[in-house]
Amino acid sequence: MNDLLRFKFDQKFVVFDFESRNLSLTQEIPWQLGFITAKGKYVTGKFERKIKWPDYRVAPEIAVFNHFDEQQYLREARDPAEVLDEFESYLYDPSYMSISMNGLGFDHAIHNNWRKALGRKTDYSWLDRHWDILAVFRAIQSGAKSPPKDDFLAWQYSWINHRDRKIKASLASQLKHYNIPFNDQARHDALVDVELTFEVFKKQLFELDI
């Protein structure tokens, strides 16, 4: 049992989330990235970055939902390559395990679109060290407890699109399930969401034998 991830107190994590204008998996690029680094159960760093794209416009209804302030964005946005290099210094570091909410269904594609916008090649190698709390929650609620250690990614993909009307798996639903306090009005900010995602992950560690 000591080999379980929950007992690896030196394990390093990077937890991330993107905010974007729409849900296009083939074209959309992010305007905001939030990520935290952690060791064991303790957060070691917090990063919120706005990404500078020319003539970037967000529809008013999306701006309200995602807390997009154009003037703040223009003041704080940084060079896309600079921000990507900073983030990927953790994402592609084999000593880090990455964590997301629906990264297998959405964020992996947004990250790749960002790379393509900068002329970089597709590279999904980081997914082999990824934990998606959405896929895992659906699995847990369906009674799964012991995923295969040699192909955790494939196991997660088998659950990411699993649909059961009885299972409510949004981030808010998971937070309520685990009795994690949160301010719903503050959500949909990338940094707020990743901190909450990490709290859910720590709960899931004790429900899944991996």
WOSUL-V862327 format. One record per pair of residues at least 6 apart in sequence whose C-alpha atoms are under 6 Angstrom apart, sorted by the first residue. I is the first residue (numbers start at 1). J is the second residue. If there is no record, write none. Layout:
[[I & J] [I & J]]
//
This chain:
[[4 & 210] [6 & 205] [9 & 40] [10 & 39] [10 & 40] [11 & 39] [11 & 40] [12 & 38] [12 & 39] [12 & 96] [13 & 37] [13 & 38] [13 & 96] [13 & 97] [13 & 98] [14 & 36] [14 & 37] [14 & 98] [15 & 35] [15 & 36] [15 & 98] [15 & 99] [15 & 100] [15 & 194] [16 & 34] [16 & 35] [16 & 100] [16 & 194] [17 & 33] [17 & 34] [17 & 190] [18 & 30] [18 & 32] [18 & 33] [18 & 190] [19 & 30] [19 & 32] [20 & 30] [20 & 31] [21 & 58] [25 & 109] [29 & 110] [29 & 113] [29 & 114] [31 & 50] [31 & 51] [32 & 49] [32 & 50] [32 & 51] [33 & 48] [33 & 49] [34 & 47] [34 & 48] [34 & 190] [34 & 191] [35 & 47] [36 & 45] [36 & 46] [36 & 47] [37 & 43] [37 & 44] [37 & 45] [38 & 44] [50 & 77] [51 & 77] [51 & 78] [51 & 80] [52 & 77] [52 & 78] [52 & 79] [52 & 80] [66 & 188] [92 & 126] [97 & 129] [97 & 130] [98 & 130] [99 & 130] [99 & 131] [99 & 132] [100 & 132] [101 & 132] [101 & 133] [101 & 134] [102 & 132] [102 & 134] [135 & 156] [135 & 159] [135 & 160] [145 & 208] [146 & 209] [187 & 193]]
//
